[in-house]
Amino acid sequence: MELVETVVPPLTRRNRSLVVRHHEAGLHRALEPGERVVVHDPDSDDHWSGVVADRDLDPACTETVYRIELGVRLPVDQARERVGRVAGHAALFSEEPVDVQVLLDLLGAVRASR
């Protein structure tokens, strides 16, 4: 899972939608719509789950711009655990216990549906 490093202003925290330029976010590769990410605000040291909602090419500077919908705020240890692995909902349909990452994703989905 990719880590998106960017400042998250108060208005963005309220409306839960964030616009990020590829080179400013410290990304190692292009993101795809629907991809889950972890967003980190280095100023406040807060972390959120997120989903890439849109991807567009900025015509003025030929740079990829993403719109990320913020999910739940994550404790630092959970954010670190998420980075580097894919957290999906497929685990919900297995016989194994549900992991905390999947539960956090579900809480984010419930919040977004309100």
C-alpha positions in Angstrom: 0.0 0.0 0.0 1.4 3.4 -0.9 2.1 6.2 1.6 0.9 9.6 0.4 2.8 12.4 2.2 1.0 15.7 2.1 -0.3 18.5 4.3 -4.0 18.0 5.0 -5.6 21.4 5.8 -8.6 21.8 8.2 -11.1 22.2 5.3 -9.9 19.0 3.7 -10.3 17.2 7.0 -13.9 18.3 7.1 -14.9 17.6 3.5 -12.8 14.4 3.3 -11.5 15.0 -0.2 -7.9 15.8 -1.0 -6.1 16.8 -4.2 -2.5 15.7 -4.5 0.1 16.2 -7.2 2.2 13.1 -7.9 5.7 14.7 -7.3 4.6 16.5 -4.1 3.3 13.3 -2.5 6.5 11.3 -2.4 5.0 8.5 -4.5 7.2 5.8 -6.0 4.7 4.8 -8.7 1.4 5.9 -10.4 -1.8 5.3 -8.4 -4.9 3.8 -9.9 -8.5 4.8 -9.2 -10.0 2.7 -6.4 -6.6 2.0 -4.9 -6.3 2.1 -1.1 -3.6 4.3 0.3 -2.4 5.7 3.7 -2.3 9.5 3.9 0.2 11.1 6.2 0.3 14.8 7.2 3.9 15.5 8.2 2.9 18.8 9.9 0.4 17.2 12.3 1.8 13.6 12.1 -1.8 12.3 11.6 -2.6 9.3 9.4 -5.8 8.4 7.5 -6.9 5.6 5.3 -7.8 6.8 1.8 -9.0 5.7 -1.6 -7.9 7.2 -4.9 -11.2 8.6 -6.3 -9.9 10.2 -9.5 -6.7 10.6 -11.5 -6.1 13.3 -14.1 -3.3 14.8 -16.0 -2.7 18.5 -15.3 -2.5 20.1 -18.8 -0.5 23.0 -17.6 2.4 21.0 -16.4 1.8 17.4 -17.7 1.8 16.0 -14.1 -0.6 13.5 -12.7 -3.0 14.8 -10.1 -5.1 12.6 -7.8 -8.2 13.2 -5.8 -8.2 11.0 -2.7 -11.2 10.5 -0.4 -10.1 10.3 3.2 -11.4 7.5 5.4 -10.8 6.9 9.1 -8.0 8.4 11.0 -5.4 5.7 11.9 -3.2 5.2 14.9 0.5 5.4 13.9 1.1 1.6 14.5 -1.9 0.7 12.2 -0.7 3.1 9.5 2.8 1.6 9.6 1.3 -1.9 9.4 -0.8 -1.0 6.3 2.1 0.5 4.3 3.7 -2.1 2.1 0.7 -4.5 2.1 -2.7 -4.6 0.4 -5.7 -4.5 2.7 -8.8 -5.9 0.9 -12.3 -6.9 1.8 -11.8 -10.5 0.5 -10.7 -11.5 4.0 -14.3 -10.9 5.3 -15.5 -14.0 3.4 -12.8 -16.4 4.7 -12.9 -18.6 7.7 -10.0 -16.7 9.3 -10.6 -14.0 12.0 -11.1 -10.5 10.6 -7.9 -8.4 10.9 -7.9 -4.9 12.4 -7.0 -3.4 9.0 -10.2 -4.8 7.4 -12.2 -3.6 10.3 -10.8 0.0 9.9 -11.7 -0.2 6.2 -15.3 -1.2 7.0 -15.6 1.7 9.5 -14.4 4.1 6.9 -17.0 2.7 4.4 -19.8 3.1 7.0 -18.8 6.6 7.7 -18.7 7.5 3.9 -22.2 6.1 3.4 -23.7 8.4 6.0 
